[in-house]
């Protein structure tokens, strides 16, 4: 290739990526503006709670969310307290985003110790901003001896949004810092880690640029947890792919006279395993499109876009940067031509990986059986995993005013106050529906929407709809839209609790006898949204895990041109996932004392651990196949392990560190994902890929390549030792 092309091609690639880096960096400040943490938007259109949400909008002119302000004084609120509270409530009406005409007055508790005010917030204005303004009013008008908190759906949503606030800065800094330290320790070079991190950051910036535009066009739904996973996944995957290329480039520099030929040699050896590794992750992520839960469905394309740019940067930008730097990239330990090694597992070779390869050659069966037993024991903890959902108030770790306020509310009022269960029913069935709802355990009270009522609703009792006012007051007409009425049931349990979800289940079962296809009775609201989210997540988990396994297995079969090896690799990764989940269950229950886990946690853990865990086996087995074609299967396994051991271990440490960085965001879901994936990656790196897979493959021998031609090839290391002719003559004479 002419010199001018050897200069132009790398320079053009670097300039293009610099442009993407700059444009994507400018999009960082926009990503939070196009993301949402509204749980109702993550439900499928077919969910009953979603249908209620849409019908409810026809009864109200505004898209609203309630927030509850609760005041408490031990020993009882005084008249002065009540006066001050009324003044604070009047000031709330001036806050942008509050609908004062739809909000309630101060409602005292029966014991006189507390007062609650239901503030109705307009969601066209960011809920977190409105709640923060309300909390500012409380701080500026504090009452001595009286505690005040904002809770309810609005307060919980604000706390959740605030918990995600550090995702743009803190999360990225921690992840990049961890990766930089690991790279410096591994390579002992000041320049190489900078090149790798610039490549990974460029991939992330390009992905953010695309994702923000798609989210702004309402093509993708972006949430805080999706945003955090995107950051970590791109940084971790791009760095892993870069490490594989660097290993190949360093080998090539030790055998090639120029850095141009070394670059092409490295690309020839690295592109297939890197593309295959990225392909398995993309396939697993895109299968999330079959999910019913929108939060799962949106993660698929968002994260896939990130992986695509991670692949592109590791196969274009990084090679261009390393071509520019050459051997200087590895300074002060520059690779030299005479460092090329003919046999990495020779008896005179010192070091961990040659020694481990020789150990596997001596005791393969003992090693793989012991590894399987250990993983099996660790997997027993899966039986203790509680992944059937948690209360929304438990989503945020650490301090949460909304969670504390919810506890105060439950002490003095029906815990479901301010988070009613909404029922849409035919007008003709109002009495029948009311009778069922009021007769259901866990329901404290019931109201029906009536625009002509002073409070906007009318109480419903066993005697029917009741007027507000003294006996004899006429009953205003209830609001009817398309033949339906809207009822609100206040539950005795907190609206975000599992007990409240069980009440919704009972209501739906009993109201099914009244509901018809043409005139359905639908149950929704905050509690129903959480219930339908958990139910849908469990359905997705059971559907997607087999699909992902089948897709990754097919990719491995095409890559390795074998049936046996892919099945063994998949089995090892699944066993590793089960062990990681088992240990996580013990840690979550016994050490952290978590209340449980979201049903999506095992699914996300499976997607990342299986897809990314297979990456390391792909790195190993593609090299093993390459070496097997030259030296035979058993020698190829040992050589492949010795050559790839260092780079794969480094990649595993990097990926574990990046996912562990998710734990700096105080969200239960992200912390659990961080632990499961980080521990699982380390388990896969140091046990499965290092001991189990090589030892099992060595024990099976060339049959692992069946039915490819490699399984039938005869190599010196695979055939029995030859019998010499003089041994045969001696044996015949003795006979």
C-alpha positions in Angstrom: 0.0 0.0 0.0 1.4 3.4 -0.9 2.8 5.5 1.9 0.2 8.3 1.4 -2.6 5.8 2.0 -0.9 4.4 5.1 -0.9 8.0 6.4 -4.3 9.1 5.2 -6.4 6.1 6.3 -5.4 6.2 10.1 -5.6 10.0 10.1 -9.1 10.0 8.5 -10.3 7.5 11.1 -8.9 9.5 14.0 -10.5 12.7 12.7 -13.9 11.1 12.2 -13.8 9.7 15.7 -12.7 13.1 17.1 -15.8 14.6 15.5 -18.1 12.0 17.0 -16.3 12.5 20.4 -17.1 16.2 20.3 -20.6 15.9 19.1 -21.4 13.1 21.5 -19.8 15.0 24.4 -22.2 17.9 23.7 -25.1 15.4 24.0 -24.2 14.4 27.5 -26.1 17.3 29.0 -29.2 16.4 27.0 -29.5 12.8 27.9 -31.2 13.4 31.3 -33.7 15.7 29.7 -35.0 13.0 27.3 -35.1 10.2 29.9 -38.0 9.4 32.2 -38.4 7.3 35.4 -42.2 7.2 35.2 -43.1 3.5 35.8 -46.4 3.8 34.0 -44.6 4.6 30.7 -42.7 1.4 30.9 -45.8 -0.8 30.9 -47.1 -2.5 27.7 -50.2 -1.1 26.1 -52.0 -4.3 26.8 -51.6 -4.0 30.6 -54.8 -3.3 32.5 -53.1 -0.5 34.5 -52.1 1.1 31.2 -55.6 1.0 29.9 -56.8 2.7 33.1 -54.1 5.3 32.8 -55.3 6.2 29.3 -59.0 6.2 30.2 -58.3 8.3 33.4 -56.9 11.1 31.2 -60.4 11.4 29.6 -61.9 12.2 33.1 -59.3 14.9 33.9 -58.1 17.8 31.8 -54.5 17.5 33.1 -52.0 14.6 33.4 -51.4 14.7 37.1 -49.7 12.9 40.0 -50.5 13.2 43.7 -47.9 14.1 46.3 -48.8 14.0 50.0 -47.5 16.4 52.6 -47.7 15.0 56.1 -47.1 17.0 59.3 -46.6 15.3 62.7 -46.1 16.4 66.3 -45.8 13.8 69.1 -48.4 14.6 71.7 -50.8 16.3 69.2 -50.8 19.3 66.9 -51.8 22.6 68.5 -54.1 25.3 67.2 -51.0 27.4 66.4 -49.6 24.4 64.4 -52.8 24.1 62.4 -52.8 27.8 61.6 -49.2 27.7 60.5 -49.9 24.6 58.4 -52.8 26.4 56.6 -50.5 29.2 55.8 -47.9 26.8 54.3 -50.6 25.1 52.3 -51.7 28.5 50.9 -48.0 29.2 49.9 -47.9 25.7 48.2 -50.5 27.0 45.7 -47.9 29.5 44.3 -45.4 26.8 43.4 -45.1 26.2 39.7 -46.5 22.8 38.9 -49.1 22.6 41.7 -52.8 22.6 40.8 -54.3 24.3 43.9 -57.9 23.9 42.8 -57.5 20.2 42.7 -55.5 19.8 45.9 -57.0 19.1 49.3 -57.2 21.2 52.4 -55.3 20.0 55.6 -56.9 16.7 56.7 -56.3 15.9 60.5 -55.8 12.4 61.7 -58.2 10.9 64.3 -55.5 10.9 67.0 -54.8 14.6 66.4 -51.0 14.0 66.0 -50.8 14.5 62.2 -52.2 16.3 59.3 -52.0 15.3 55.6 -52.4 17.5 52.5 -52.9 15.9 49.1 -51.2 18.1 46.5 -52.0 17.5 42.9 -49.0 18.1 40.6 -49.1 18.8 36.8 -46.7 16.3 35.2 -46.1 18.7 32.2 -43.7 20.3 34.6 -40.9 18.0 35.9 -42.2 16.3 39.1 -38.8 16.4 40.8 -38.5 20.1 40.3 -42.0 20.7 41.7 -41.4 18.5 44.7 -38.1 20.2 45.4 -39.8 23.6 45.3 -42.4 22.3 47.8 -39.7 21.0 50.1 -38.0 24.4 49.9 -41.3 26.0 51.1 -41.3 23.5 54.1 -37.7 24.3 54.9 -38.3 28.1 54.8 -41.5 27.8 57.0 -40.5 25.1 59.5 -42.6 24.8 62.7 -40.7 24.0 65.9 -41.5 20.5 67.1 -43.4 19.6 64.0 -41.8 17.2 61.4 -42.9 17.5 57.8 -42.3 15.3 54.7 -43.5 15.0 51.2 -44.3 11.5 50.2 -46.8 9.6 48.0 -46.3 8.9 44.3 -44.9 12.4 43.6 -42.5 12.3 46.5 -41.2 8.8 45.6 -40.8 9.9 41.9 -38.8 12.9 43.0 -36.5 10.9 45.3 -35.9 8.3 42.5 -35.0 11.1 40.1 -32.6 12.7 42.6 -30.9 9.3 43.1 -30.2 9.1 39.4 -28.7 12.6 39.5 -25.1 11.4 39.7 -25.4 9.2 36.8 -23.9 11.7 34.3 -20.8 12.5 36.4 -20.0 10.4 39.4 -20.8 7.0 37.7 -18.6 7.8 34.7 -15.7 9.1 36.8 -15.7 6.1 39.0 -15.9 3.7 36.1 -13.1 5.4 34.1 -10.9 5.8 37.2 -11.2 2.0 38.0 -10.4 1.1 34.4 -7.5 3.4 34.2 -5.9 2.0 37.4 -6.3 -1.6 36.2 -4.8 -0.8 32.8 -1.8 1.0 34.3 -1.1 -2.0 36.6 -1.5 -4.5 33.8 0.5 -2.7 31.1 2.8 -0.5 33.3 2.6 2.1 30.5 1.4 5.7 30.8 0.3 6.1 27.2 -1.6 2.9 26.4 -4.3 3.3 29.1 -5.0 6.8 27.7 -5.4 5.5 24.2 -7.8 2.7 25.4 -9.9 5.1 27.4 -10.1 7.6 24.6 -11.3 4.8 22.3 -13.9 3.7 24.8 -15.1 7.2 25.6 -15.4 7.9 21.9 -17.6 4.9 21.5 -19.8 6.1 24.4 -20.0 9.6 23.0 -21.1 8.3 19.6 -23.7 6.0 21.1 -25.1 8.9 23.3 -25.3 11.1 20.2 -27.5 8.6 18.4 -29.5 7.6 21.4 -30.4 11.1 22.4 -31.6 11.9 18.9 -33.8 8.7 18.8 -35.2 9.4 22.3 -36.0 13.0 21.3 -37.9 11.7 18.3 -39.8 9.3 20.6 -38.4 6.3 18.8 -36.7 5.0 22.0 -37.8 5.2 25.6 -34.8 6.1 27.8 -34.9 5.7 31.6 -32.3 6.3 34.3 -31.4 2.7 34.7 -31.1 2.2 31.0 -28.8 5.3 30.9 -26.6 3.9 33.6 -26.3 0.4 32.0 -25.5 2.0 28.7 -22.6 4.0 30.2 -21.1 0.9 31.9 -21.7 -1.5 29.1 -20.0 0.6 26.5 -17.0 1.4 28.6 -16.6 -2.2 29.7 -17.2 -3.8 26.4 -15.1 -1.3 24.4 -12.2 -1.8 26.8 -12.5 -5.6 26.6 -12.4 -5.6 22.8 -9.5 -3.2 22.9 -7.5 -5.5 25.2 -8.0 -8.4 22.8 -6.7 -6.3 19.9 -3.8 -4.9 21.9 -2.7 -8.5 22.8 -2.7 -9.4 19.1 -0.9 -6.2 18.1 1.8 -6.8 20.7 2.3 -10.3 19.4 2.5 -9.0 15.9 5.1 -6.4 16.8 7.2 -9.2 18.1 7.1 -11.0 14.7 6.5 -8.3 12.1 9.2 -5.9 10.9 6.9 -2.8 10.5 4.0 -1.4 12.4 1.8 -1.4 9.3 2.2 -5.2 8.8 1.8 -5.6 12.5 -1.5 -3.7 12.4 -2.9 -5.8 9.6 -1.7 -9.0 11.2 -3.4 -8.0 14.5 -6.6 -7.1 12.7 -6.7 -10.5 10.9 -6.3 -12.3 14.2 -8.7 -10.1 16.2 -11.6 -9.1 14.0 -13.4 -12.5 14.1 -13.4 -13.1 17.9 -14.2 -9.4 18.5 -17.1 -9.4 16.0 -18.4 -12.7 17.4 -18.2 -11.5 20.9 -20.0 -8.3 20.1 -22.5 -10.2 18.0 -23.5 -12.4 20.9 -24.1 -9.4 23.1 -26.1 -7.6 20.4 -28.2 -10.7 19.7 -29.0 -11.1 23.4 -29.9 -7.5 23.7 -32.0 -7.3 20.6 -34.0 -10.3 21.8 -35.3 -8.0 24.6 -37.5 -6.5 21.8 -39.7 -9.5 22.4 -40.3 -8.2 25.9 -43.7 -6.9 26.9 -42.3 -4.5 29.5 -41.2 -1.3 27.8 -38.3 -0.7 30.1 -36.8 -4.1 29.0 -37.8 -3.5 25.4 -36.1 -0.1 25.3 -32.8 -1.4 26.8 -32.3 -3.8 23.8 -31.8 -1.2 21.0 -30.2 1.4 23.3 -27.5 -1.0 24.6 -27.1 -2.6 21.1 -26.3 0.8 19.7 -23.6 1.2 22.4 -22.1 -2.2 21.6 -22.0 -1.4 17.8 -19.9 1.7 18.5 -17.8 -0.3 20.9 -17.0 -2.7 18.1 -16.3 0.0 15.6 -14.0 1.9 17.9 -12.0 -1.2 18.8 -11.6 -2.2 15.2 -11.0 1.3 13.7 -10.0 4.0 16.1 -7.8 2.0 18.4 -5.9 0.3 15.5 -5.3 3.8 14.0 -4.1 5.2 17.3 -1.8 2.2 17.9 -0.5 2.4 14.4 0.3 6.1 15.1 2.1 5.2 18.4 3.7 2.0 17.4 6.0 0.4 19.9 6.0 3.6 21.9 2.5 2.9 23.1 4.0 0.1 25.3 6.8 2.3 26.7 8.8 1.6 28.9 8.4 -2.1 28.1 8.5 -2.1 24.3 8.0 -5.4 22.4 11.0 -6.4 20.3 11.3 -8.8 17.4 13.4 -11.3 19.3 10.6 -11.7 21.9 8.6 -13.9 19.6 8.1 -17.3 21.3 7.7 -20.6 19.6 6.2 -22.6 22.4 4.5 -20.7 25.3 4.1 -23.9 27.4 7.6 -25.3 27.2 8.9 -26.8 30.4 11.4 -24.0 30.8 8.7 -21.3 30.5 8.0 -19.7 33.9 4.8 -17.9 34.9 1.3 -18.5 36.0 -0.3 -19.4 32.7 2.3 -21.9 31.4 2.3 -23.5 34.8 -1.5 -23.7 34.8 -1.5 -25.2 31.3 0.9 -27.9 32.4 -1.2 -28.6 35.5 -4.4 -29.1 33.4 -2.4 -31.5 31.2 -1.6 -33.6 34.2 -5.0 -33.6 36.1 -7.8 -32.4 33.7 -10.6 -34.6 35.0 -9.9 -33.8 38.7 -9.9 -30.1 37.8 -13.1 -29.9 35.8 -15.1 -32.1 38.2 -14.0 -30.1 41.2 -15.0 -26.9 39.4 -18.4 -28.2 38.6 -19.0 -29.4 42.2 -18.0 -26.0 43.5 -20.2 -24.1 41.1 -23.1 -26.5 42.0 -22.7 -25.8 45.7 -22.7 -22.0 45.1 -25.8 -22.4 42.9 -27.9 -23.7 45.9 -28.4 -20.1 47.0 -30.7 -19.6 44.1 -33.4 -21.2 46.1 -33.3 -18.3 48.6 -33.5 -15.6 45.9 -36.5 -13.2 46.4 -37.1 -11.7 43.0 -40.9 -11.1 43.0 -40.8 -7.3 43.4 -40.2 -4.7 46.1 -42.1 -1.7 47.3 -41.3 1.5 45.3 -40.3 3.2 48.5 -37.4 0.7 48.7 -36.0 1.5 45.3 -33.9 4.3 46.7 -31.1 3.3 49.1 -30.0 5.6 51.9 -31.9 8.7 52.9 -35.4 9.2 51.4 -37.8 11.7 52.7 -40.7 10.1 50.8 -40.0 6.7 52.5 -39.8 8.3 55.9 -43.0 10.2 55.2 -44.8 7.0 54.1 -44.0 5.5 57.5 -45.5 8.6 59.3 -48.5 8.5 57.0 -49.1 4.8 57.8 -49.0 5.5 61.6 -51.8 8.0 61.5 -53.9 7.5 58.3 -54.8 4.6 56.0 -51.5 3.8 54.5 -52.9 4.0 51.0 -53.9 7.7 51.4 -53.0 9.7 48.3 -52.2 6.6 46.2 -55.7 5.4 45.5 -56.6 2.4 43.4 -58.5 3.7 40.4 -61.4 1.7 39.0 -63.1 2.4 35.7 -66.6 0.9 35.5 -69.8 1.2 33.5 -72.2 3.6 35.0 -74.9 0.9 35.1 -72.7 -1.2 37.3 -71.8 1.5 39.8 -73.7 -0.1 42.7 -72.6 -3.6 42.0 -68.9 -2.5 41.7 -69.1 -0.4 44.9 -70.5 -3.4 46.8 -67.6 -5.6 45.7 -64.9 -3.0 46.4 -66.2 -2.1 49.9 -66.5 -5.7 50.7 -62.9 -6.5 49.9 -60.4 -6.8 52.7 -57.8 -4.1 52.6 -60.1 -1.3 51.2 -60.6 1.5 53.7 -62.9 3.8 51.7 -64.3 4.5 48.2 -65.2 7.7 46.3 -66.6 8.4 42.9 -65.6 11.3 40.6 -68.2 14.1 40.5 -67.2 17.5 39.0 -70.1 19.3 40.7 -69.0 18.2 44.1 -67.0 20.8 46.1 -64.1 18.4 46.6 -64.3 16.9 43.1 -65.6 13.5 44.4 -68.3 11.9 46.5 -68.0 9.3 49.1 -69.5 5.9 48.4 -70.8 3.7 51.2 -72.9 0.5 51.5 -75.9 2.8 51.1 -74.6 4.1 47.8 -73.2 7.5 46.7 -73.4 10.1 49.6 -73.6 13.9 49.4 -71.2 16.2 51.0 -73.0 18.2 53.7 -75.8 17.8 56.2 -78.6 15.2 55.7 -80.9 16.1 53.0 -78.3 17.7 50.8 -78.9 16.7 47.2 -76.5 14.3 45.6 -74.6 15.9 42.7 -74.4 13.9 39.4 -71.3 11.7 39.1 -69.0 12.3 36.2 -69.7 10.0 33.2 -67.4 9.6 30.2 -68.5 7.3 27.4 -70.8 5.5 29.8 -68.1 4.9 32.4 -67.5 6.3 35.9 -64.2 6.7 37.8 -63.9 5.4 41.4 -61.0 5.8 43.8 -60.4 3.2 46.5 -58.2 4.1 49.4 -56.3 1.0 50.7 -55.3 0.2 54.3 -51.8 -0.7 53.1 -49.2 1.6 51.5 -49.9 1.9 47.8 -46.4 0.7 46.9 -46.5 -2.4 49.1 -46.8 -6.0 48.2 -49.9 -6.3 50.5 -51.6 -3.5 48.5 -50.8 -5.4 45.3 -52.5 -8.5 46.7 -55.6 -6.3 47.3 -55.6 -5.3 43.7 -55.4 -8.9 42.7 -58.4 -9.7 44.8 -60.3 -6.8 43.4 -59.6 -7.9 39.8 -60.7 -11.4 40.5 -64.0 -10.4 42.2 -64.8 -7.7 39.6 -64.3 -10.1 36.8 -67.8 -11.5 37.5 -69.2 -8.1 36.7 -66.9 -7.2 33.8 -67.9 -8.0 30.2 -66.0 -7.7 27.0 -68.1 -4.8 25.8 -68.3 -3.1 29.2 -65.1 -4.0 31.2 -64.4 -3.1 34.8 -60.7 -2.1 34.9 -58.5 -1.7 38.0 -55.5 0.6 37.8 -53.6 3.3 39.7 -50.2 3.4 41.3 -50.4 -0.1 43.0 -51.8 -1.7 39.8 -48.9 -0.2 37.8 -46.4 -1.8 40.1 -48.3 -5.1 40.1 -48.5 -5.2 36.3 -44.8 -4.3 36.0 -43.8 -7.2 38.2 -46.2 -9.7 36.4 -44.9 -8.6 33.0 -41.3 -8.8 34.1 -41.7 -12.4 35.3 -43.3 -13.3 31.9 -40.4 -11.6 30.1 -37.9 -13.5 32.2 -39.4 -16.9 31.4 -39.7 -16.1 27.7 -36.4 -14.4 27.0 -33.9 -16.6 28.8 -34.5 -19.7 26.6 -34.5 -17.4 23.4 -31.2 -15.8 24.4 -29.6 -19.2 25.1 -30.7 -20.5 21.7 -29.4 -17.5 19.9 -26.0 -17.5 21.5 -25.6 -21.2 21.0 -26.3 -20.8 17.3 -23.7 -18.0 17.0 -21.1 -20.1 18.7 -21.8 -23.1 16.4 -21.3 -20.9 13.4 -18.1 -19.4 14.8 -16.5 -22.6 16.0 -17.9 -24.8 13.3 -18.8 -27.3 16.0 -21.8 -28.5 18.0 -20.1 -30.1 21.0 -17.9 -27.1 22.0 -20.7 -24.5 21.9 -22.9 -26.7 24.0 -20.1 -27.2 26.6 -19.4 -23.4 26.6 -23.1 -22.5 27.1 -23.5 -25.1 29.9 -20.4 -23.7 31.7 -21.7 -20.1 31.4 -25.2 -21.0 32.6 -23.7 -22.9 35.6 -21.5 -19.9 36.3 -24.6 -17.6 36.2 -26.5 -19.9 38.6 -23.6 -19.8 41.0 -23.3 -16.0 40.8 -27.1 -15.7 41.4 -26.8 -18.2 44.4 -24.0 -16.2 46.1 -25.9 -13.0 45.4 -29.0 -14.3 47.1 -26.9 -15.2 50.2 -25.3 -11.7 50.2 -28.5 -9.8 49.6 -30.4 -11.7 52.3 -27.7 -12.3 54.9 -25.4 -9.2 54.6 -27.3 -6.4 53.1 -30.8 -7.5 54.3 -32.5 -6.3 51.2 -36.3 -6.5 51.1 -36.1 -8.4 47.8 -35.4 -7.8 44.2 -37.2 -6.6 41.1 -38.2 -9.6 38.8 -36.1 -8.0 36.0 -32.9 -8.4 38.1 -32.3 -12.1 37.2 -33.1 -11.4 33.5 -30.7 -8.5 33.2 -28.1 -10.4 35.2 -28.5 -13.3 32.8 -28.3 -11.1 29.7 -25.0 -9.5 30.8 -23.4 -12.5 32.4 -24.2 -15.1 29.7 -23.6 -12.7 26.7 -20.4 -11.2 28.2 -19.3 -14.4 29.9 -19.4 -16.1 26.5 -17.1 -13.4 25.3 -14.2 -14.7 27.3 -14.9 -18.3 26.1 -14.9 -16.9 22.5 -11.6 -15.2 23.1 -10.2 -18.5 24.4 -11.7 -21.0 22.0 -11.1 -19.1 18.8 -7.4 -19.0 19.8 -7.6 -22.7 20.8 -9.1 -23.6 17.4 -6.4 -21.6 15.6 -3.6 -23.4 17.6 -5.4 -26.7 17.2 -5.1 -26.5 13.5 -1.3 -26.2 13.8 -0.5 -28.4 16.8 -3.5 -30.6 17.6 -6.4 -30.1 19.9 -4.8 -30.9 23.2 -1.7 -28.9 22.5 -4.0 -26.2 21.1 -5.9 -26.0 24.3 -2.8 -25.6 26.4 -1.2 -23.1 24.1 -4.5 -21.1 23.8 -4.8 -20.9 27.5 -1.2 -19.8 28.0 -1.4 -17.1 25.3 -4.8 -15.6 26.2 -4.7 -16.0 30.0 -3.3 -12.6 30.8 -5.4 -10.6 28.4 -8.7 -12.4 29.3 -8.0 -12.0 33.0 -7.3 -8.3 32.5 -10.5 -7.9 30.5 -12.5 -9.7 33.2 -11.1 -7.4 35.9 -12.0 -4.3 33.7 -15.6 -5.5 33.1 -16.1 -6.4 36.8 -14.8 -3.0 37.9 -17.0 -1.1 35.5 -20.1 -2.9 36.5 -19.2 -2.5 40.2 -19.2 1.2 39.6 -23.0 1.0 39.2 -23.1 0.6 43.0 -22.3 4.4 43.5 -25.8 5.2 42.3 -28.1 4.6 45.3 -30.7 2.6 43.5 -31.5 -1.0 44.7 -31.9 -2.4 41.2 -28.5 -1.1 40.0 -26.7 -2.2 43.1 -28.0 -5.7 42.7 -27.1 -5.8 39.0 -23.7 -4.4 39.9 -23.0 -7.2 42.4 -24.4 -10.1 40.3 -22.5 -9.1 37.1 -19.2 -8.1 38.8 -19.1 -11.3 40.9 -20.2 -13.4 38.0 -17.6 -12.0 35.7 -14.9 -12.7 38.2 -16.2 -16.2 38.7 -16.2 -16.8 35.0 -12.8 -15.2 34.5 -10.9 -17.0 37.3 -12.7 -20.4 37.5 -14.8 -21.2 34.4 -12.6 -19.9 31.6 -9.3 -20.6 33.5 -10.0 -24.1 34.8 -13.3 -25.6 33.9 -13.4 -25.0 30.2 -9.8 -25.8 29.4 -9.7 -28.9 31.6 -13.0 -30.3 30.3 -12.0 -29.6 26.7 -8.6 -31.3 27.2 -10.3 -34.3 28.7 -12.7 -34.7 25.8 -10.0 -34.0 23.2 -10.6 -33.3 19.6 -14.2 -34.6 19.8 -15.1 -31.1 21.0 -14.8 -29.9 17.4 -17.4 -32.5 16.1 -18.7 -32.5 13.4 -16.1 -30.2 11.8 -13.1 -31.6 9.9 -10.9 -30.6 12.8 -12.5 -33.3 14.9 -11.2 -35.9 12.4 -7.8 -34.5 11.9 -4.7 -36.5 13.1 -2.1 -34.5 14.9 0.9 -35.7 16.8 -0.5 -34.6 20.1 -3.8 -36.4 19.6 -2.7 -39.8 18.3 -1.2 -42.6 20.5 2.5 -42.8 20.8 3.9 -44.8 17.8 5.1 -48.3 18.3 8.7 -48.9 17.0 9.4 -51.9 14.7 12.1 -53.3 17.0 9.6 -53.4 19.9 7.3 -55.5 17.7 10.2 -57.9 16.8 11.1 -58.2 20.5 7.5 -58.9 21.5 7.2 -61.6 18.8 10.3 -63.4 20.0 9.1 -63.3 23.6 5.8 -64.7 22.4 
